[in-house]
Amino acid sequence: MSLLSIKNPKHLIITGASSGIGRALAVEYAAPGVVLGLTGRNENRLQDTARACREKGASVDFLAADLQDTEKITRWMRQFDQQHPVDLVISNAGISGGPKDQDALETDAELRHIFEVNVFAAIQVAQALYDAMKARGYGQIALTGSIAGFQGWAGAPAYIASKAALHAYAESLRMKAHPHHLCVTIIAPGFVDTAMTAKNEFPMPFMIAADKAAQIIRAGLARNKRYIIFPKRMYLLSLLARITPEALLLRLAARMKGKSPLP
C-alpha cells in the first residue's frame, strides 16, 4: 500500500459511527473529496454524524443496522466498495460488558452476546473487503480493541476476553496481509469520554475526549502502526499489572469489589 493512500485515505468505511469514537473518526476524516461509508444502530444519530461530515465537504453514504446483521452489513460494504474502492475500513463498533452483581459471572446470554458483537461481528467487518483489497494490492484495516485486552480483571471477564481475542486475531491478520501490501492495525484505547463510558459508576483515570482520540488514531494509522495504544499512562498501568505479584492483584481486586480499573 502506498504511503500516500495510508496518510490520505479517500474512501473509508467506519462502523459504530453514530456516536463515540466512531463518530469522532468520521468527522476527523471528513473533507472535500473524501467519501465516507458509515454504519451504526441509531439512525437519528447516524444522520447527525453524516450531516456533520457533509458540512466539512465529505460525501457520505450510511446504513443504520445492528452489527450482528452481518449479511446486511457485508452486502452494503461490498456495494459501497464497488462504487468507491475502499482505502480504509475501521471495524470500530462494539459493546461494553460486565455483570451488575460483581460477585456473579456473565450469564450465558450475556457471554454469547458480547462475543458475537465484539469478536465475530467485528471480525466479519474486517474480512468483508479483504479479498477485494488483496486483488487491488492496497488497503488498510483497523480494529478497535481496548487496553483492557492486555490484562484480565474480575469486573468484566467476558468483555476483557473478547478484546483480547480481537487483538490476537488482528495480529494474525496483519501477518497474513503483509505479503499482499495490506495494512492491519489494532486500536487499543483507554477511557474515552463517550456515552458508553458515561454509564460507568467507578473512577476512570486519564480519560480523554473522543475528538482527541480520533486525532491519535488517525496519526497512528498514517504510520501503519501495529498497535495504537492511548493514553500511555493507562497502558503503563496495564503493563504494571502484568508484573505485579498475584497476591497484590487479588487484594486490589477485593478492595475494588471486582470493578475493573481498565477500560
Number of C-alpha atoms within 10 A of each C-alpha: 17 11 10 9 16 20 15 14 19 21 23 25 26 24 28 27 31 27 22 22 27 26 27 22 25 28 23 17 22 24 18 14 12 19 25 28 24 26 28 24 18 16 15 12 16 22 20 14 23 25 16 16 25 19 14 15 15 21 19 21 13 23 20 19 17 17 25 16 11 18 14 13 22 18 12 17 22 16 12 20 19 11 9 15 20 26 21 26 26 26 26 24 27 23 12 17 18 23 16 11 11 15 11 12 17 21 12 8 8 16 18 12 17 23 21 17 22 26 22 19 22 25 18 19 26 22 17 19 22 20 10 17 24 15 11 14 14 22 27 28 29 25 25 25 31 26 27 26 23 20 16 19 22 21 26 23 17 25 28 28 21 25 24 21 18 24 24 12 15 25 16 12 20 19 13 14 19 12 11 16 16 24 24 28 25 28 27 23 26 25 24 24 18 15 11 14 16 10 9 12 8 11 11 19 15 13 19 17 14 20 19 16 22 21 15 18 27 19 13 19 24 16 14 20 16 17 21 25 21 23 20 14 13 23 20 13 14 20 14 12 17 14 9 11 10 11 9 11 15 14 11 14 17 12 10 15 14 19 20 20 20 24 22
